[in-house]
Amino acid sequence: MKIQKTNPDYSESELTWASFCHFSALLGLIWWAPIFFSNWMPVGHLIGPLAVWIVKRSSSPFVNANGKEALQFQVAITLYAVILSFLPFEFISTYSVTALVILSAFFAVKAGVHVSKGNAYRYPLVPWRFLQ
């Protein structure tokens, strides 16, 4: 997890939208969809950052970079959740996915706070960066 100080001269609007890219992932706490038999997966954590990034990516390079970072982390979390949902016992699978959702929310809040102060934030647990 590498946090580096960036340009402190971002406008309030840029800081707000960049942090909203991260905070919008908290929709995953309330917006879930059924997948596979009886398992449920969060979907709001993907739709929130994607919507903010698509709408605001052209307004600022800072917002664009943060939207990409938030989206890449949430895609990685989704892939981890799908893998965990295949664990053999439903009890273990359910609690593993729930723990992953809580971890995702923690990192989204942490990233949003860092970005709102004008700092760049790089999420852990992302083995690849597919959006350049």
N, C-alpha and C positions, 0 to 999 in steps of 0.2 A: 504494500500500500504506500504509494509515493504521493505525497502532497507537496505541491510546489506553489510558491507565491506567484501570482500573475499580476497583470496590470490592474492597479487599484482605481483606474479612471473609467471603469465601466459605468454606464448610466444606471439609474435606479430601475428603469424598465428592463435593461439587459439582465441585471442581477435577479430581478423578480422572475422573469421568464426562464432563465437558466435554472434557478432553484425549483421552479414549478415543474420543470422536466423531471426532476428527481422526486419531488413530493407527490406528483400525480401517480406514481407507482403505488401509493398507499390505497388506491382503488382496489388493488388486489386483495385487500383485507375484507372487502364487502361484496365484490363482484366475482362470483364463482360460476362455473358451468360444469355440467356433468360430462364425464368422459369415461370410456371403458365401463363396463358393468355398473357398479355402484360407487365408483370413485368420483370425486369432484376435484376440479382444479381451478385455481384463481386465473382469471383472464383480465381483470382490470389493471393489473400491474403491467401488462403489455399495451393495452389500448390507451391508457392515460399518457405515458411518455411518447408513444407513437403519434398520437393526435397533436400533442403540444409541439413535438419536433417537426412534424409535417407543416403545421401552420406557421411556426416562427423560425424555421431554420434559415430562411433567407434574410431575416432582419439583423442578424449579428453572428459573426464567427464564434463568439463565446457561447451563445445559445445553441448554435449548431453543434459545437463540440460536446456540450453537456447533454444535449438530446441524444446524440450518438452513444455516448458513454452510458447513459441511463438505459437506453434501449438494449444495448449489448449485454449489460448485466442482467436485465430482466429476461432476455432470451436464454441466457445461460442458466438462470434459476429455473425457468420453465423446463429446460431439458433435464436438469437434475431432478425436478419433481416427477417428470414422466418416468425416468429411470427408477426412482424410489417407489413409484406407484406399482411397480411390478414385483416388489418384494413379496415373499411367499405368504406371510401372514397379514391379514387386513389390519390388525391392530398395529403392527410395526409400521406398515406402509402409511397408515393414516397419521400416526404421530410423527413420522419422519417428514412427511409433506408439511404438516402443521409447523414443525420446528423450522423447516426451510422458509416458510412464509414469514414467520416471525423474524428470522435472520435477514430476509430480504427487506422487511419493513425497517429494521434497525439500520441497515446500510443506506437505505433510501433517505431516511431522516438525517443521518450523519452526512451524507453527500449534499443534501439540500442546505444544511446549515453551513457547511464549508463553502459552497458555491455562493450563498447569499452574502458572504463576506468578501467575495472577489477572488477566492482561491480556487485553483483547479483541483478536481478530485478524480482519482483513478480507483475504480472498484476492485476489490480482491475477488478471487474465485472465477475470474473470466480468463479461460485458457487461450482465447483467441479474440482478436478484434477484427470483425468482418466488415465493419463500416469504416471507411477511411476518410 
